[in-house]
Amino acid sequence: VGEDSAEFELSKQKISSWVYFAGVLGVVLYVLNVVWIDNSTGFGKSFIDSVSSISDSPEIVMLSLTLIFAIVHSGLASLRDKGEELIGERAFRVLFAGVSLPLAVSTIVYFINHRYDGVQLWQLNSVAGIHELVWISNFVSFFFLYPSTFNLLEVAAVDKPKMHLWETGIMRITRHPQLVGQVIWCLAHTLWIGNSVAVAASVGLIGHHLFGAWNGDRRLAIRYGEAFEVVKNRTSIIPFAAILDGRQKLPEDYYKEFIRLPYLSITTLTLGAYFLHPIMQAASYRLHW
């Protein structure tokens, strides 16, 4: 009933599409830098300053930034059907990304710059095995966080964006992998940092993804009707629940659904992001947000 997630056939790829994708990515990053990130030309710092004026508490500011992003991101997602009818799938994707991406960048940069502010609640960094536990948890979280970006050409609107009813791969484990991945990521980072700002960020992000799971089911039910109900009945939100209670029947070669280029790409990018943490932090500090 549902679609095969992470399917990637090299023979079906067009070089021209990926060249176009690279061009679009370059333009998007350039515009994002000029319009939002660069403090001399962009509005990012003014936005952060405006939100920061609400309170001297970094926890309140962190929650406020997350709430603003959540309202805009989920609000536009809820308007997707109507928006695509009015302006088309590609134009709506550009609008969606153009509004959501700057807000996401602001929230992430603020978290990086202020993650050690607030009240220290616990300090477990020196406990044996904690670093390894946090590292492994973060690594696993990214396999759940990014199933919807397997088709990068759709993300960049090179291919016409679609609302997919995925059913294989990570979806066999949980119907809402982004929620599960975000919970794992938040718990790992909160355990490691151990202060009130990390707790505030985690509360905001997990709350947003809980709403997103409900809203996602609602939108899929509207779009796919009975087909979604079939997929819903043989999947679960809680990881492995549908497998354990017998609703999800794993094929003998289910492991092959994970031996695919998108999962290899996620592995590479996740490892790269870990080793690039010092560069990411240095870039955030230079913005003084």
C-alpha positions as CSV (number, residue, x, y, z in Angstrom):
1,V,0.0,0.0,0.0
2,G,2.7,2.5,1.0
3,E,5.9,3.5,-0.8
4,D,9.3,2.0,-0.6
5,S,11.4,4.5,1.4
6,A,15.1,5.3,0.6
7,E,14.8,3.7,-2.8
8,F,17.5,5.0,-5.0
9,E,18.4,3.6,-8.5
10,L,21.5,5.2,-10.1
11,S,20.2,4.2,-13.6
12,K,17.2,6.5,-13.1
13,Q,19.2,9.6,-12.1
14,K,19.8,12.4,-14.5
15,I,23.1,14.3,-14.3
16,S,21.3,17.5,-15.4
17,S,19.0,17.2,-12.3
18,W,21.9,16.9,-9.9
19,V,23.8,19.8,-11.6
20,Y,20.6,21.8,-11.2
21,F,20.4,20.7,-7.6
22,A,23.9,21.9,-6.9
23,G,23.1,25.2,-8.5
24,V,19.9,25.6,-6.4
25,L,21.8,24.7,-3.3
26,G,24.5,27.3,-4.0
27,V,22.0,30.0,-4.6
28,V,19.9,29.2,-1.5
29,L,23.0,29.2,0.7
30,Y,24.2,32.5,-0.8
31,V,20.8,34.2,-0.4
32,L,20.5,32.8,3.2
33,N,23.8,34.2,4.1
34,V,23.2,37.7,2.6
35,V,19.5,38.1,3.7
36,W,19.8,36.4,7.2
37,I,23.1,35.2,8.5
38,D,25.6,38.1,7.6
39,N,25.2,40.6,10.4
40,S,26.1,43.5,8.1
41,T,23.3,42.7,5.6
42,G,20.9,40.2,7.1
43,F,18.0,40.3,9.4
44,G,19.0,37.3,11.6
45,K,20.7,39.3,14.4
46,S,17.7,41.8,14.5
47,F,15.3,38.9,14.8
48,I,17.4,37.3,17.7
49,D,17.6,40.7,19.4
50,S,13.9,41.2,19.1
51,V,13.1,37.8,20.6
52,S,15.8,38.2,23.3
53,S,14.1,41.5,24.4
54,I,11.2,39.4,25.7
55,S,13.1,38.2,28.7
56,D,16.6,38.1,30.2
57,S,16.1,34.4,30.7
58,P,17.9,32.3,28.0
59,E,15.4,29.5,28.7
60,I,12.5,31.8,27.8
61,V,14.2,33.0,24.7
62,M,15.1,29.4,23.7
63,L,11.5,28.3,24.1
64,S,10.2,31.4,22.3
65,L,12.5,30.8,19.3
66,T,11.4,27.1,19.2
67,L,7.7,28.1,19.4
68,I,8.0,30.7,16.6
69,F,9.7,28.1,14.4
70,A,7.1,25.4,15.3
71,I,4.1,27.7,14.5
72,V,5.5,28.7,11.2
73,H,6.8,25.3,10.2
74,S,3.7,23.3,11.2
75,G,1.4,26.1,10.1
76,L,2.7,26.1,6.6
77,A,2.7,22.3,6.5
78,S,-1.0,22.3,7.4
79,L,-1.6,24.8,4.6
80,R,0.3,22.6,2.1
81,D,-2.7,21.3,0.2
82,K,-4.3,24.7,-0.2
83,G,-1.0,26.3,-1.0
84,E,-0.1,23.8,-3.7
85,E,-3.5,24.3,-5.3
86,L,-2.9,28.1,-5.4
87,I,0.7,28.4,-6.5
88,G,1.8,24.8,-7.3
89,E,4.0,22.2,-5.6
90,R,7.4,23.7,-6.5
91,A,6.5,27.3,-5.6
92,F,5.0,26.2,-2.3
93,R,8.1,24.2,-1.4
94,V,10.3,27.3,-2.1
95,L,8.0,29.4,0.1
96,F,8.0,26.7,2.9
97,A,11.8,26.4,2.8
98,G,12.4,30.1,2.4
99,V,10.5,30.9,5.6
100,S,11.4,27.8,7.7
101,L,15.1,27.7,7.0
102,P,16.1,31.1,8.4
103,L,14.1,30.4,11.6
104,A,15.7,27.0,12.0
105,V,19.2,28.5,11.6
106,S,18.4,31.2,14.2
107,T,17.2,28.6,16.7
108,I,20.2,26.3,16.2
109,V,22.7,29.1,16.4
110,Y,21.1,30.5,19.6
111,F,21.2,27.1,21.2
112,I,24.9,26.6,20.3
113,N,25.8,30.0,21.6
114,H,23.8,29.8,24.8
115,R,23.8,26.1,25.6
116,Y,26.0,26.6,28.7
117,D,23.9,29.5,30.1
118,G,21.2,28.9,32.7
119,V,21.3,26.8,35.8
120,Q,23.5,23.7,35.9
121,L,21.2,20.8,37.1
122,W,23.7,17.9,36.9
123,Q,27.2,17.2,35.7
124,L,27.8,13.7,34.3
125,N,30.5,14.4,31.7
126,S,33.2,12.7,33.7
127,V,31.1,9.6,34.5
128,A,32.5,6.5,32.7
129,G,30.6,5.6,29.6
130,I,28.5,8.7,29.3
131,H,30.4,10.1,26.4
132,E,30.1,6.8,24.5
133,L,26.4,6.6,25.3
134,V,25.7,10.2,24.1
135,W,27.8,9.7,21.0
136,I,26.0,6.4,20.0
137,S,22.6,8.0,20.8
138,N,23.3,11.0,18.6
139,F,24.6,8.8,15.8
140,V,21.4,6.6,15.9
141,S,19.1,9.6,16.1
142,F,20.1,10.9,12.7
143,F,18.9,7.6,11.1
144,F,15.5,8.5,12.4
145,L,15.6,12.3,11.9
146,Y,16.0,12.4,8.1
147,P,13.8,9.9,6.3
148,S,11.8,12.6,4.6
149,T,14.9,14.0,2.9
150,F,15.9,10.8,1.1
151,N,14.8,12.4,-2.2
152,L,16.9,15.6,-2.2
153,L,15.7,16.5,-5.6
154,E,12.2,16.9,-4.2
155,V,13.5,18.8,-1.2
156,A,15.1,21.4,-3.5
157,A,12.0,21.3,-5.8
158,V,14.1,20.1,-8.7
159,D,11.6,17.2,-8.9
160,K,8.0,18.0,-8.1
161,P,7.5,17.6,-4.3
162,K,5.1,14.9,-3.2
163,M,3.5,14.0,0.1
164,H,4.7,10.4,0.5
165,L,3.1,7.5,2.3
166,W,6.3,5.6,3.2
167,E,6.0,2.1,4.6
168,T,9.3,0.3,4.4
169,G,12.7,0.7,6.0
170,I,12.7,2.9,9.1
171,M,8.9,3.1,8.9
172,R,8.7,-0.5,9.9
173,I,10.3,0.5,13.2
174,T,8.2,3.7,13.8
175,R,5.7,5.6,11.7
176,H,7.2,8.9,12.9
177,P,10.9,8.6,12.8
178,Q,11.6,12.3,13.1
179,L,9.8,12.4,16.4
180,V,11.8,9.4,17.7
181,G,15.1,10.8,16.4
182,Q,14.4,14.2,18.0
183,V,13.6,12.6,21.3
184,I,16.8,10.6,21.2
185,W,18.8,13.7,20.2
186,C,17.3,15.8,22.9
187,L,17.8,13.3,25.6
188,A,21.4,12.7,24.6
189,H,22.2,16.4,24.5
190,T,20.4,17.2,27.7
191,L,22.1,14.4,29.5
192,W,25.5,15.7,28.3
193,I,24.9,19.5,28.9
194,G,22.8,19.0,32.0
195,N,21.4,22.6,32.4
196,S,18.2,24.5,32.2
197,V,18.8,25.8,28.7
198,A,19.2,22.3,27.3
199,V,16.0,21.2,29.1
200,A,14.1,24.2,27.7
201,A,15.3,23.4,24.2
202,S,14.4,19.7,24.6
203,V,10.9,20.5,25.9
204,G,10.3,22.8,23.0
205,L,11.6,20.5,20.3
206,I,9.9,17.4,21.6
207,G,6.6,19.2,22.1
208,H,6.8,20.5,18.5
209,H,7.5,17.0,17.1
210,L,4.7,15.5,19.2
211,F,2.3,17.9,17.6
212,G,4.0,17.2,14.2
213,A,3.3,13.5,14.6
214,W,-0.4,14.1,15.2
215,N,-0.6,16.7,12.5
216,G,1.2,14.4,10.0
217,D,-1.2,11.6,10.6
218,R,-4.1,14.0,10.2
219,R,-2.7,15.3,6.9
220,L,-1.9,11.8,5.5
221,A,-5.4,10.6,6.5
222,I,-6.9,13.5,4.5
223,R,-4.6,12.9,1.5
224,Y,-4.7,9.0,1.3
225,G,-7.8,8.0,3.2
226,E,-8.2,4.2,3.5
227,A,-4.7,3.6,2.3
228,F,-3.3,5.5,5.2
229,E,-5.5,3.6,7.6
230,V,-4.0,0.4,6.4
231,V,-0.5,1.6,6.9
232,K,-1.4,3.1,10.2
233,N,-2.8,-0.2,11.5
234,R,0.4,-2.1,10.7
235,T,2.9,0.5,12.0
236,S,3.4,2.3,15.3
237,I,4.6,5.5,16.7
238,I,6.5,3.8,19.6
239,P,9.6,2.1,18.1
240,F,9.2,-1.6,17.4
241,A,5.7,-1.8,19.0
242,A,4.0,-2.9,15.8
243,I,6.7,-5.5,15.2
244,L,6.5,-6.9,18.7
245,D,2.7,-7.2,18.7
246,G,2.6,-8.8,15.3
247,R,1.0,-6.1,13.3
248,Q,4.2,-5.4,11.3
249,K,5.3,-8.5,9.4
250,L,9.0,-8.2,8.4
251,P,10.0,-9.8,5.1
252,E,12.9,-12.2,5.2
253,D,15.2,-9.7,3.4
254,Y,14.0,-6.6,5.4
255,Y,17.7,-5.7,6.2
256,K,18.2,-4.9,2.5
257,E,15.9,-1.9,2.9
258,F,18.7,-0.3,4.9
259,I,21.6,-1.2,2.6
260,R,21.0,1.7,0.3
261,L,22.8,4.9,-0.7
262,P,20.6,7.3,1.3
263,Y,21.5,5.5,4.6
264,L,25.2,5.5,3.6
265,S,24.9,9.2,3.0
266,I,23.3,9.8,6.4
267,T,26.2,7.8,8.0
268,T,28.8,9.9,6.2
269,L,27.1,13.2,7.0
270,T,26.5,12.3,10.6
271,L,30.2,11.4,11.1
272,G,31.2,14.5,9.3
273,A,28.9,16.7,11.5
274,Y,30.5,15.2,14.6
275,F,34.0,16.0,13.6
276,L,33.0,19.4,12.3
277,H,31.4,20.4,15.7
278,P,34.3,22.8,16.5
279,I,33.9,24.6,13.2
280,M,30.1,24.8,13.6
281,Q,30.6,26.3,17.1
282,A,33.2,28.8,16.0
283,A,30.9,29.9,13.1
284,S,28.0,30.4,15.6
285,Y,30.1,32.3,18.1
286,R,31.2,34.8,15.4
287,L,27.5,35.8,14.8
288,H,27.1,37.0,18.4
289,W,23.4,35.9,18.4
